[in-house]
Amino acid sequence: MAKFMLVYLGGEQPSNPEDGKKHFEEYRAWLVSLGESVISAANPLKDTHVISTNGSAREGSSTMMSGFSVLEANSIEAAILMSESCPFLKIGGTLEVSELIEMNM
């Protein structure tokens, strides 16, 4: 089976702790529903910096990427189908799904 990276972009933070807890539980239940297809469940990102072509660094993100998960599926279509029910979409975020290509070095 192929591996796919599910990238989380944007999204609004829940407005209060109760909404945050509810969202986290929905997200956890979604991951559990995917079973063994989940290779790496939740990888949030923080303190992002952009490195320019001249080597300078600035704080922030040029893509609004906030995290990623790695899923295993038979096809990109299957990975997309799994991703369509992700609760991240309910908080205004978008998702990108890409097949991971293993490089032998």
Backbone as JSON, one array per atom type, in Angstrom:
{
  "sequence": "MAKFMLVYLGGEQPSNPEDGKKHFEEYRAWLVSLGESVISAANPLKDTHVISTNGSAREGSSTMMSGFSVLEANSIEAAILMSESCPFLKIGGTLEVSELIEMNM",
  "N": [[0.85, -1.19, 0.0], [0.37, 2.28, -0.6], [1.73, 5.3, 0.87], [0.35, 8.29, 2.15], [0.47, 11.8, 2.55], [-1.31, 13.93, 4.55], [-2.0, 17.17, 4.66], [-2.61, 19.85, 6.82], [-4.12, 22.93, 6.45], [-4.45, 26.29, 7.37], [-7.46, 27.1, 9.07], [-9.55, 27.73, 11.9], [-8.97, 28.45, 15.3], [-10.66, 26.87, 18.0], [-13.11, 28.77, 19.85], [-13.35, 28.63, 22.61], [-12.4, 26.71, 25.56], [-14.17, 24.5, 25.85], [-15.26, 24.09, 23.27], [-12.88, 23.54, 21.99], [-12.16, 21.12, 23.21], [-14.29, 19.51, 22.35], [-13.87, 19.56, 19.56], [-11.35, 18.31, 19.45], [-12.02, 15.74, 20.37], [-13.75, 14.91, 18.31], [-11.89, 14.83, 16.23], [-10.11, 12.91, 17.18], [-11.84, 10.67, 17.25], [-12.35, 10.44, 14.51], [-9.77, 9.74, 13.57], [-9.47, 7.26, 14.91], [-11.49, 5.87, 13.61], [-10.34, 5.4, 11.17], [-8.59, 3.4, 11.62], [-5.99, 1.01, 11.11], [-4.99, 2.33, 8.95], [-3.88, 4.7, 9.6], [-0.76, 5.96, 9.83], [0.89, 7.89, 10.98], [-0.46, 9.81, 13.23], [-1.13, 12.59, 14.3], [0.52, 15.52, 13.78], [1.22, 18.36, 14.81], [2.39, 21.68, 13.96], [4.66, 24.26, 14.98], [6.11, 27.54, 15.56], [7.03, 28.27, 12.96], [9.24, 29.11, 10.31], [10.23, 30.87, 7.38], [12.59, 30.26, 4.91], [14.39, 32.16, 2.74], [15.54, 32.41, -0.71], [17.95, 33.73, -0.58], [18.95, 32.91, 1.77], [18.08, 34.15, 4.07], [15.99, 34.24, 6.98], [12.6, 34.37, 8.02], [10.05, 34.87, 10.44], [7.0, 33.02, 10.5], [4.58, 31.65, 8.15], [4.4, 30.69, 4.76], [2.45, 29.18, 3.68], [0.45, 28.57, 5.48], [0.44, 26.11, 6.69], [-0.42, 23.93, 9.23], [-0.01, 21.47, 10.3], [0.34, 17.84, 9.95], [-0.65, 14.55, 8.84], [0.04, 11.07, 8.32], [-1.16, 8.69, 6.14], [-2.11, 5.38, 5.12], [-3.02, 3.9, 2.11], [-4.78, 2.32, -0.66], [-4.89, 3.85, -2.96], [-4.73, 7.21, -4.37], [-7.3, 8.15, -4.57], [-8.63, 6.66, -2.6], [-7.33, 7.67, -0.33], [-8.13, 10.33, -0.44], [-10.9, 10.0, -0.07], [-10.92, 9.06, 2.59], [-10.02, 11.38, 3.82], [-11.99, 13.26, 3.41], [-13.88, 13.29, 5.44], [-12.67, 14.47, 7.57], [-12.58, 16.24, 10.63], [-11.23, 18.67, 10.71], [-11.97, 20.19, 8.57], [-14.35, 21.27, 9.4], [-13.68, 23.46, 10.92], [-12.98, 25.45, 9.25], [-10.62, 24.89, 7.93], [-8.44, 23.73, 5.29], [-7.46, 20.88, 3.34], [-4.65, 19.13, 2.02], [-3.8, 16.4, 0.04], [-1.27, 14.16, -0.64], [0.67, 11.76, -2.38], [3.29, 10.0, -0.83], [6.56, 9.62, -1.84], [8.93, 7.2, -1.66], [12.34, 7.53, -1.19], [15.35, 6.06, -2.02], [18.38, 6.33, -0.64]],
  "CA": [[0.0, 0.0, 0.0], [1.09, 3.55, -0.67], [1.57, 6.23, 1.98], [-0.11, 9.6, 1.73], [0.58, 12.86, 3.53], [-2.49, 14.79, 4.67], [-1.51, 18.44, 5.19], [-3.64, 20.72, 7.36], [-3.84, 24.33, 6.1], [-5.37, 27.28, 7.93], [-8.37, 26.66, 10.14], [-9.77, 28.64, 13.03], [-8.88, 27.84, 16.62], [-11.94, 26.94, 18.74], [-13.22, 30.02, 20.59], [-13.28, 28.43, 24.05], [-11.89, 25.37, 25.88], [-15.17, 23.45, 25.62], [-15.28, 23.83, 21.83], [-11.6, 22.9, 21.68], [-12.23, 19.72, 23.65], [-15.23, 18.84, 21.45], [-13.2, 19.37, 18.27], [-10.3, 17.3, 19.61], [-12.68, 14.43, 20.47], [-14.2, 14.56, 16.96], [-10.69, 14.52, 15.47], [-9.62, 11.62, 17.69], [-12.77, 9.64, 16.78], [-12.1, 10.27, 13.08], [-8.54, 8.96, 13.43], [-9.76, 5.89, 15.34], [-12.32, 5.25, 12.57], [-9.47, 5.04, 10.05], [-7.9, 2.17, 12.03], [-4.59, 0.81, 10.82], [-4.59, 3.19, 7.84], [-3.16, 5.84, 10.15], [0.64, 5.65, 10.08], [1.35, 8.93, 11.9], [-1.77, 10.44, 13.43], [-1.24, 14.04, 14.44], [1.83, 16.17, 13.88], [1.05, 19.81, 14.72], [3.6, 22.46, 13.77], [4.69, 25.58, 15.63], [7.33, 28.32, 15.38], [7.43, 28.12, 11.56], [10.03, 30.17, 9.68], [10.44, 30.73, 5.94], [13.95, 30.54, 4.5], [14.38, 32.69, 1.38], [16.62, 31.95, -1.58], [19.22, 34.36, -0.17], [19.33, 32.33, 3.05], [17.52, 34.86, 5.23], [14.83, 33.59, 7.59], [11.6, 35.24, 8.67], [9.03, 34.13, 11.19], [5.7, 32.9, 9.85], [4.4, 30.6, 7.16], [3.91, 31.15, 3.47], [1.39, 28.28, 3.26], [-0.51, 28.37, 6.57], [0.44, 24.71, 7.1], [-0.45, 23.84, 10.69], [0.33, 20.12, 10.73], [0.16, 16.8, 8.95], [-0.82, 13.15, 9.22], [0.42, 10.16, 7.26], [-2.13, 7.62, 6.0], [-1.8, 4.34, 4.15], [-4.21, 3.6, 1.31], [-4.52, 1.65, -1.94], [-4.83, 4.81, -4.06], [-4.98, 8.6, -3.98], [-8.75, 8.28, -4.42], [-8.98, 6.14, -1.27], [-6.83, 8.62, 0.67], [-9.03, 11.49, -0.48], [-12.16, 9.59, 0.55], [-10.7, 9.06, 4.05], [-9.79, 12.75, 4.27], [-13.19, 14.09, 3.24], [-14.65, 13.36, 6.68], [-11.81, 15.01, 8.64], [-13.2, 17.35, 11.35], [-10.5, 19.91, 10.48], [-12.74, 20.95, 7.59], [-15.45, 21.95, 10.11], [-13.2, 24.69, 11.55], [-12.55, 26.35, 8.19], [-9.34, 24.52, 7.36], [-8.42, 22.95, 4.07], [-6.53, 19.75, 3.37], [-3.98, 18.69, 0.8], [-3.42, 15.0, 0.12], [-0.23, 13.86, -1.61], [1.35, 10.48, -2.19], [4.69, 10.09, -0.43], [7.45, 8.82, -2.68], [10.09, 6.77, -0.87], [13.61, 7.7, -1.89], [16.45, 5.24, -1.5], [19.62, 7.12, -0.72]],
  "C": [[0.89, 1.24, 0.0], [0.82, 4.37, 0.59], [1.22, 7.6, 1.42], [0.03, 10.59, 2.88], [-0.67, 13.73, 3.44], [-2.01, 16.05, 5.38], [-2.69, 19.3, 5.61], [-3.24, 22.17, 7.11], [-4.91, 25.24, 6.69], [-6.2, 26.72, 9.07], [-8.43, 27.68, 11.26], [-9.63, 27.86, 14.34], [-10.25, 27.93, 17.28], [-11.94, 28.15, 19.68], [-13.15, 29.85, 22.11], [-12.81, 26.99, 24.33], [-12.88, 24.24, 25.62], [-15.25, 23.08, 24.15], [-13.99, 23.14, 21.39], [-11.61, 21.43, 22.05], [-13.15, 18.92, 22.73], [-14.57, 18.56, 20.1], [-12.14, 18.29, 18.37], [-10.91, 15.9, 19.68], [-13.2, 13.97, 19.1], [-13.01, 14.12, 16.11], [-10.14, 13.15, 15.88], [-10.52, 10.48, 17.19], [-12.59, 9.38, 15.29], [-10.85, 9.43, 12.85], [-8.76, 7.5, 13.82], [-10.57, 5.16, 14.26], [-11.49, 4.81, 11.36], [-8.62, 3.8, 10.35], [-6.43, 2.15, 11.66], [-4.11, 1.6, 9.6], [-3.77, 4.38, 8.31], [-1.74, 5.4, 10.52], [1.22, 6.61, 11.11], [0.18, 9.89, 12.08], [-1.77, 11.96, 13.4], [0.14, 14.63, 14.67], [1.65, 17.67, 13.73], [2.4, 20.51, 14.59], [3.51, 23.76, 14.53], [6.03, 26.25, 15.32], [7.9, 28.17, 13.97], [8.21, 29.36, 11.09], [10.18, 29.85, 8.19], [11.87, 31.13, 5.63], [13.91, 30.97, 3.03], [15.57, 32.17, 0.58], [17.96, 32.56, -1.22], [19.69, 33.85, 1.19], [18.77, 33.03, 4.26], [16.26, 34.14, 5.7], [13.89, 34.63, 8.18], [10.55, 34.36, 9.34], [7.72, 34.13, 10.41], [5.7, 31.8, 8.82], [3.92, 31.21, 5.85], [2.73, 30.29, 3.0], [0.28, 28.1, 4.28], [-0.61, 26.91, 6.99], [0.52, 24.64, 8.62], [-0.13, 22.44, 11.2], [0.12, 19.12, 9.61], [-0.1, 15.46, 9.61], [-0.33, 12.31, 8.05], [-0.54, 8.98, 7.3], [-1.62, 6.59, 4.99], [-3.09, 3.99, 3.43], [-3.8, 2.94, 0.0], [-4.34, 2.62, -3.1], [-5.03, 6.22, -3.52], [-6.47, 8.81, -3.77], [-9.21, 7.78, -3.05], [-8.52, 7.08, -0.17], [-7.7, 9.87, 0.72], [-10.35, 11.16, 0.2], [-12.03, 9.57, 2.07], [-10.63, 10.48, 4.58], [-11.04, 13.61, 4.25], [-14.03, 14.21, 4.51], [-13.83, 13.9, 7.85], [-12.48, 16.22, 9.3], [-12.47, 18.69, 11.19], [-11.25, 20.8, 9.48], [-13.87, 21.75, 8.24], [-15.0, 23.26, 10.75], [-12.57, 25.62, 10.51], [-11.19, 26.03, 7.59], [-9.52, 23.8, 6.04], [-7.36, 21.87, 4.19], [-5.89, 19.58, 2.01], [-3.56, 17.25, 1.03], [-2.42, 14.73, -1.0], [0.35, 12.49, -1.33], [2.81, 10.74, -1.83], [5.49, 9.13, -1.31], [8.68, 8.48, -1.84], [11.34, 6.85, -1.72], [14.66, 6.81, -1.22], [17.74, 6.02, -1.71], [20.81, 6.27, -0.37]]
}
